[in-house]
Amino acid sequence: MPAQYVVSGPAYAAGAEGDTIMGLDGRVAFVSGGGRGIGRGIVACLARDGADVAINYRRDETAARETAAAVRALGRRAEVYQADVSDWAAARAMSDAVLRDFGAVDILVNNAGIASRGLSVAYTDPAEMGRVVHTHVFAAFYLAKLFLPTMRERARGDIVMISSSATRSLAANGAPYNMAKAALEALAKTLAKEERDHGIRVNVVAPGLVETEMGRRLARAVRGVRDIHELDPVSPFGFVCQPEDIGNAVAFLCSDGGRYITNQVLYVDGGGFDTRRTRGQV
Ligand SMILES: NC(=O)c1ccc[n+]([C@@H]2O[C@H](COP(=O)([O-])OP(=O)(O)OC[C@H]3O[C@@H](n4cnc5c(N)ncnc54)[C@H](OP(=O)(O)O)[C@@H]3O)[C@@H](O)[C@H]2O)c1
C-alpha cells in the first residue's frame, strides 16, 4: 500500500488508525479496453491498491496479456477477455465468462474508446457517428446492465466512466466524439441516482490530453507536433498527463476515501492548457 495515503482519525473510524484509504483488497474490477493506453494505467493502479482485475481488449491481445502479467507480478489475479464491447452479444458472452471466473464484479470502468475523424458535421459519415456512439455509449450501457445485478448484491459497487475534457469545450469538428462523451456522462448521472440505494457510486473521470496511442494521434492532428513531448513545456506542470494520473483518480474514487462521492465529473487535465502567449507572467 502506498504510504502517502495513510490516514487516521474519526473520519475513518471503520478502520484502525494507520489504515490506507486506497485499499481495494478483495474487490474485483473490470476495465474495458484495459490492455493498453489509459486502460492499462487504470488496471495498474487498481491492482496496486489490491483489486483483482478482468481486462477486456478488442484487438491487441499481446498488450492485454502484458498488462495481465504485470498485475499478477503484484500478487493479484488477472484474466483477459476479448470482446468488441459495442456489440451486445459479444459483451454479454464476455460478462458471462467474467462472472464465471470471478463470481462478481465490484468495480466497472468503462474506458474503451475511439476518436472521431475530426470532420465537421457536414462531412461526417453516418457510419462513423454510429461507430463512435456505439463504442462509448452503447458499450457503457451494455456493461452496466450486465454487471449491475451482481454488483447490487455486494456491499459496495463503483462504476467509473472515462469521458473527456472535450465535453467542456464541445469544439468544432468533433461531433461524434463530443456527442458520445456527453451521452456517456448523461448515462453516469442517471445511473448515480438509480443505483445509490444499492450502494453503487457512479462517477466520471474526464482527462485532457494523455500520452497514449490516441493522445499521440491527437497531438499530431490538432497541435501539429510529431512528438507529444514537444508539448511538455506548454503542458500543466510541465508534462503531458500520463495514464497513471487517470488510474490514480479512478482508484481514489473506488476507495474508502471516495465513499461519499457519486454523481460527479472529475476533470484530470491539470487545469487545461495555458493559453497565454508568454508563460510565467503573473
Ligand atoms: N488519450 C487521450 O488524450 C484521451 C483524452 C481524453 C479521454 N480519453 C479517453 O480515454 C479512453 C482510453 O483512451 P486511450 O487514450 O487509452 O486510447 P487508445 O490508446 O487508442 O486505446 C483505446 C483502448 O480502447 C480499446 N477499445 C477500443 N474500441 C473497443 C471496443 N469496441 N471494444 C473493446 N475495446 C475497445 C482498445 O483495445 P484494443 O487495443 O484491444 O483494440 C484500447 O485498449 C477513451 O475512452 C478515450 O476517449 C483519452
The ligand as an SDF file (V2000), in Angstrom:
LIG
                    3D

 48 52  0  0  0  0  0  0  0  0999 V2000
   -5.5870    9.8540  -24.8030 N   0  0  0  0  0  0  0  0  0  0  0  0
   -6.2430   10.9690  -24.5860 C   0  0  0  0  0  0  0  0  0  0  0  0
   -5.7010   12.0780  -24.7920 O   0  0  0  0  0  0  0  0  0  0  0  0
   -7.6500   10.9390  -24.0540 C   0  0  0  0  0  0  0  0  0  0  0  0
   -8.1940   12.1460  -23.5730 C   0  0  0  0  0  0  0  0  0  0  0  0
   -9.4830   12.1390  -23.0400 C   0  0  0  0  0  0  0  0  0  0  0  0
  -10.2050   10.9620  -22.9790 C   0  0  0  0  0  0  0  0  0  0  0  0
   -9.6700    9.7930  -23.4740 N   0  0  0  0  0  0  0  0  0  0  0  0
  -10.4930    8.5820  -23.3900 C   0  0  0  0  0  0  0  0  0  0  0  0
   -9.8050    7.5860  -22.6510 O   0  0  0  0  0  0  0  0  0  0  0  0
  -10.2010    6.2910  -23.0820 C   0  0  0  0  0  0  0  0  0  0  0  0
   -8.9540    5.4690  -23.4220 C   0  0  0  0  0  0  0  0  0  0  0  0
   -8.2660    6.1570  -24.4650 O   0  0  0  0  0  0  0  0  0  0  0  0
   -6.7310    5.8780  -24.8200 P   0  0  0  0  0  0  0  0  0  0  0  0
   -6.0880    7.1760  -24.9610 O   0  0  0  0  0  0  0  0  0  0  0  0
   -6.1470    4.8670  -23.9340 O   0  0  0  0  0  0  0  0  0  0  0  0
   -6.9470    5.2750  -26.2950 O   0  0  0  0  0  0  0  0  0  0  0  0
   -6.0890    4.2130  -27.1220 P   0  0  0  0  0  0  0  0  0  0  0  0
   -4.6600    4.3680  -26.7640 O   0  0  0  0  0  0  0  0  0  0  0  0
   -6.4850    4.3900  -28.5330 O   0  0  0  0  0  0  0  0  0  0  0  0
   -6.6630    2.8120  -26.5760 O   0  0  0  0  0  0  0  0  0  0  0  0
   -8.0020    2.5140  -26.8040 C   0  0  0  0  0  0  0  0  0  0  0  0
   -8.3760    1.3200  -25.9740 C   0  0  0  0  0  0  0  0  0  0  0  0
   -9.7850    1.0630  -26.1610 O   0  0  0  0  0  0  0  0  0  0  0  0
   -9.9450   -0.2750  -26.6120 C   0  0  0  0  0  0  0  0  0  0  0  0
  -11.1040   -0.3570  -27.4910 N   0  0  0  0  0  0  0  0  0  0  0  0
  -11.4690    0.4870  -28.4870 C   0  0  0  0  0  0  0  0  0  0  0  0
  -12.6110    0.0850  -29.0410 N   0  0  0  0  0  0  0  0  0  0  0  0
  -13.0060   -1.0200  -28.3640 C   0  0  0  0  0  0  0  0  0  0  0  0
  -14.1180   -1.8960  -28.4510 C   0  0  0  0  0  0  0  0  0  0  0  0
  -15.0920   -1.6970  -29.3570 N   0  0  0  0  0  0  0  0  0  0  0  0
  -14.1980   -2.9380  -27.5980 N   0  0  0  0  0  0  0  0  0  0  0  0
  -13.2340   -3.1450  -26.6620 C   0  0  0  0  0  0  0  0  0  0  0  0
  -12.1640   -2.3430  -26.5260 N   0  0  0  0  0  0  0  0  0  0  0  0
  -12.0460   -1.3100  -27.3790 C   0  0  0  0  0  0  0  0  0  0  0  0
   -8.6370   -0.6500  -27.2810 C   0  0  0  0  0  0  0  0  0  0  0  0
   -8.4900   -2.0510  -27.2910 O   0  0  0  0  0  0  0  0  0  0  0  0
   -7.5830   -2.8340  -28.4320 P   0  0  0  0  0  0  0  0  0  0  0  0
   -6.2560   -2.1690  -28.4210 O   0  0  0  0  0  0  0  0  0  0  0  0
   -7.5370   -4.2390  -27.9830 O   0  0  0  0  0  0  0  0  0  0  0  0
   -8.3010   -2.6580  -29.7250 O   0  0  0  0  0  0  0  0  0  0  0  0
   -7.6350    0.0680  -26.3720 C   0  0  0  0  0  0  0  0  0  0  0  0
   -7.4010   -0.7070  -25.2120 O   0  0  0  0  0  0  0  0  0  0  0  0
  -11.1280    6.5110  -24.2750 C   0  0  0  0  0  0  0  0  0  0  0  0
  -12.4700    6.4120  -23.8470 O   0  0  0  0  0  0  0  0  0  0  0  0
  -10.8110    7.9340  -24.7100 C   0  0  0  0  0  0  0  0  0  0  0  0
  -11.8930    8.5380  -25.3760 O   0  0  0  0  0  0  0  0  0  0  0  0
   -8.4100    9.7600  -23.9990 C   0  0  0  0  0  0  0  0  0  0  0  0
  1  2  1  0
  2  3  2  0
  2  4  1  0
  4  5  1  0
  4 48  2  0
  5  6  2  0
  6  7  1  0
  7  8  2  0
  8  9  1  0
  8 48  1  0
  9 10  1  0
  9 46  1  0
 10 11  1  0
 11 12  1  0
 11 44  1  0
 12 13  1  0
 13 14  1  0
 14 15  2  0
 14 16  1  0
 14 17  1  0
 17 18  1  0
 18 19  2  0
 18 20  1  0
 18 21  1  0
 21 22  1  0
 22 23  1  0
 23 24  1  0
 23 42  1  0
 24 25  1  0
 25 26  1  0
 25 36  1  0
 26 27  1  0
 26 35  1  0
 27 28  2  0
 28 29  1  0
 29 30  1  0
 29 35  2  0
 30 31  1  0
 30 32  2  0
 32 33  1  0
 33 34  2  0
 34 35  1  0
 36 37  1  0
 36 42  1  0
 37 38  1  0
 38 39  2  0
 38 40  1  0
 38 41  1  0
 42 43  1  0
 44 45  1  0
 44 46  1  0
 46 47  1  0
M  CHG  2   8   1  16  -1
M  END
$$$$
